[in-house]
Amino acid sequence: MLIRFEWDEAKSQSNQRKHGVSFEEACQVFRDPLHVSVQDRIEGSEQRWQTLGLVQDRPLLLVAHTLRDQEGTEIVRIISARKATPIERRRYEQENG
């Protein structure tokens, strides 16, 4: 399945200032073959997900996002990205043995 990423550019810039992570970098989390995704919550009719993964030369990142299918392409809309907390790091490590 093809994956496409999208986000609000103003939100990406705000996230970069607040957390030091661009949404362009956040996309790379999904390339980590050991990334871990869990459903976080439902906002209205929208499922929100959290994905933990490693990006080269960065600490473990957590990306909050939504998923939807559009004609066979998975659309990942990034909401936020930041360095993972110690608890989130343990979850990533436990999932990957």
N, C-alpha and C positions, 0 to 999 in steps of 0.2 A: 504494500500500500504506500502511496506517495504521502509525504507529509509537507504541509506548508505552514509557515509561521506568520502571525500577524500581531500587531500591537498598536496602541496609540502612541505616537511619537512624543507628545508632551509628557505622557506618563513615563516613557522610557528615559527621558532626560531627567525627570524628577527622581526616578529610581536610581539613576547613575549618581546624582548628587547625594541622595540619602544613604544608599547602601554601597556605592562604589562598583555596581555591576550594571553593565548595559544589557539591554534585551538581546542584542546581537550575540553577546557572550552567553546569555541564558539559553539560547537555542542549542548551544553545544552540549548542554547537559543531556540532551536526548541521544547524543552520539555515544555516550558512555554505555558500553555493553552491559554494565551492571546497574544501570539506573533503576531506581525504585519509585513507582508511582502508586499513590493511594488517593482514594476519593476523600476530599476534605469536608465538603458540605454542599448543600443545595441552596442557591440564592434564587428565589422565584422558581423558574423552571430550568435554571442553568446549573449543571453539575460543576463544581469547582474541584480541581485536583491539585496535589502537591507532588512534585517530582524531585527526588534527590539524585545528584550525579556529580561526577568529577569533570572538571574542565582543566585542560593543560595549564600548569603554573598558577592554579587558583586553589583555595581551600574548597571543600565540599560545598556545593550550592544547593539551595532549595528554590524551586521555581513554582509559583502559584499560577495556574492556568485553567482554561476551559478547553474542551475537545468537542468537535462536531465533524460529521461526515458530510462532504459535499461532492457528490458524484464520484465516489471512490477515492477521494483525496481527504486525508485527515487534516483538519484545520486546528492548529494549536494557537489559541489566543493567549498571549502572555499578559498576566496581570501584575506580577511583581517577581523580583529575584533578589536573593540575599545570601549571605554566608549562613550555612546551617548551624544550628545550636548544638551543644554537646549531646542532648537527648536525640536530636534528629540524626546526628552522626552515628550514635549507637544503633539506631533503627536501620540505617544503611548497612552498617557492619554486620548486624544480626541477619539481615536478609541475604547477605552475600557470604555467609559462613566464615 
